[in-house]
Amino acid sequence: MSVERTLREVADRQAIAEVLHAYCRALDLMDLDAVATVFTADCMVSYGPEARLRSRGAAAVARALQRLWRWSRTSHHLSNIQIAFKSAREARAISYVLAWHERPDGSTATLWGQYQDTLKRTPAGWRIARRKQLMNGNDEGFTVNIHRLQRRKPPPGWTPPVIDGPTRPRRASRVRKTNPI
């Protein structure tokens, strides 16, 4: 790979990561106009299997995400970004998200998941053309029907190791009393 091509790929990777991070920041600020700018005009987004969790077009994504106004605060943390280039104009990215949400009553809901994105190079820079969100896990407060991540099944004949023993109650720690001098 030439130095020029390597530098271009490094710059593209950084630009893609910035688009993914910009989505999280805009969402936490509820700046829905900014959210729309990270998507292509004709994007397809699917957060879950229900019609209300799917959108076509950047403006429709921003309108659909108005549902997040029900939260008083959110915090979306993105990591483990993996990018593969299909061509100079298209890339695929998988990134992990930890999304914390707080309701007006103070109760919270947390989701651990992935964004699986196809990005296109546009005159304005890299933009998300397709997004599917998958959920790896959630706490009891998060009840939205997000697509579930499907893990591979264990191989035939595999048996789990015995490493998870019965839960034992913790003993109260003993506090050693000393006489201060």
C-alpha positions in Angstrom: 0.0 0.0 0.0 1.4 3.4 -0.9 2.1 6.0 1.7 -0.6 8.3 0.1 -3.2 5.5 0.2 -2.3 4.7 3.8 -2.6 8.3 4.8 -6.0 8.5 3.0 -7.3 5.5 4.8 -6.1 6.8 8.2 -7.8 10.1 7.5 -11.0 8.3 6.4 -11.0 6.1 9.5 -10.7 9.2 11.7 -13.5 11.0 9.8 -15.8 8.0 10.1 -15.1 7.7 13.9 -15.9 11.4 14.2 -19.3 10.9 12.4 -20.1 8.1 14.8 -19.1 10.1 17.9 -21.0 13.2 16.6 -24.2 11.1 16.5 -23.8 10.2 20.2 -23.0 13.7 21.2 -25.9 15.2 19.2 -28.3 12.6 20.6 -27.3 13.4 24.2 -27.8 17.1 23.6 -31.1 16.3 21.7 -29.8 18.4 18.8 -31.9 16.5 16.3 -30.8 18.8 13.4 -27.2 17.7 14.1 -28.3 14.1 14.4 -29.8 14.3 10.8 -26.5 15.6 9.4 -24.6 12.4 10.2 -26.9 10.4 7.9 -27.4 10.4 4.1 -30.7 11.9 2.9 -31.9 8.4 1.8 -30.5 6.4 4.8 -32.2 3.4 6.2 -32.1 3.0 10.0 -33.5 0.1 12.1 -33.2 0.2 15.9 -35.7 -2.7 16.3 -38.1 -5.0 14.6 -41.2 -2.8 15.1 -42.1 -0.2 12.4 -41.9 2.6 14.9 -38.2 1.8 15.4 -37.3 2.0 11.6 -36.8 5.1 9.5 -35.9 6.0 5.9 -34.2 9.3 5.3 -32.2 11.6 7.6 -35.2 13.9 8.4 -37.3 10.8 9.3 -34.6 9.6 11.7 -34.5 13.0 13.4 -38.3 13.0 13.7 -38.4 9.4 15.1 -35.7 10.2 17.7 -38.0 12.8 19.2 -39.1 9.9 21.3 -35.9 10.4 23.4 -37.4 13.6 24.8 -39.1 11.3 27.3 -35.7 11.0 29.0 -34.4 13.9 31.1 -30.8 12.9 30.4 -28.9 10.3 28.3 -25.2 9.4 27.9 -24.1 7.4 24.9 -20.5 6.0 25.0 -19.0 4.6 21.8 -16.1 2.2 21.6 -14.5 -0.7 19.8 -14.9 0.9 16.4 -14.0 -1.5 13.6 -14.0 -0.2 10.0 -13.7 -2.1 6.8 -13.6 -0.4 3.4 -15.6 -1.9 0.6 -14.3 0.8 -1.8 -13.0 4.4 -1.7 -16.6 5.5 -1.4 -18.1 2.9 1.0 -17.2 1.5 4.4 -18.7 -0.8 7.0 -18.4 -0.1 10.7 -19.3 -1.9 13.8 -19.1 0.1 17.1 -20.2 -0.7 20.6 -22.5 1.6 22.5 -23.2 1.9 26.2 -26.4 4.0 26.4 -27.6 5.3 29.8 -31.0 7.0 30.1 -32.6 8.8 33.0 -36.4 9.4 33.3 -37.8 12.6 34.9 -38.6 10.5 38.1 -34.9 9.6 38.4 -35.2 6.0 37.4 -32.7 4.8 34.8 -32.4 2.4 31.9 -29.1 1.1 30.4 -28.5 -0.7 27.1 -25.3 -2.4 25.9 -25.2 -2.8 22.2 -23.7 -2.4 18.7 -24.3 -0.1 15.8 -23.7 -1.9 12.5 -23.3 0.8 9.9 -22.7 1.2 6.2 -21.2 4.6 5.4 -20.9 6.4 2.1 -18.5 9.2 1.1 -20.6 12.2 0.1 -19.6 15.7 -0.9 -20.1 16.7 2.7 -17.9 13.8 4.0 -18.6 10.4 5.3 -22.3 9.8 6.3 -24.2 6.8 7.6 -26.3 5.3 4.8 -27.6 2.2 6.7 -27.7 1.5 10.5 -28.9 -1.4 12.4 -28.7 -1.4 16.2 -28.2 -4.7 18.0 -28.6 -5.2 21.8 -26.1 -7.3 23.6 -27.8 -6.7 27.0 -29.8 -4.3 29.1 -30.8 -3.7 32.7 -34.4 -4.1 33.9 -35.2 -0.4 33.3 -34.6 -0.6 29.5 -37.7 -2.1 27.9 -37.5 -1.0 24.2 -37.6 -3.9 21.7 -34.1 -3.4 20.1 -32.8 -6.1 17.8 -31.1 -8.8 19.8 -27.6 -9.8 19.0 -27.5 -13.5 18.1 -24.4 -15.4 19.4 -23.1 -18.5 17.8 -24.3 -21.8 19.4 -21.7 -24.0 21.2 -20.3 -26.9 19.2 -22.1 -30.2 19.4 -21.1 -32.1 22.6 -19.8 -29.0 24.4 -20.5 -29.0 28.1 -20.1 -26.0 30.3 -17.3 -26.0 32.8 -18.3 -26.0 36.5 -17.1 -22.6 37.5 -20.2 -20.9 38.7 -20.8 -22.3 42.2 -23.8 -21.6 44.3 -24.2 -18.1 45.5 -23.1 -17.7 49.1 -24.1 -14.9 51.4 -21.3 -12.6 52.2 -20.0 -12.7 55.7 -19.9 -9.4 57.6 -16.4 -8.3 57.8 -14.9 -8.1 61.3 -13.7 -4.8 62.4 -10.7 -5.0 64.6 -10.9 -2.5 67.4 -7.8 -0.8 68.5 -7.1 1.6 71.4 -6.0 4.9 70.1 -3.1 6.3 72.1 
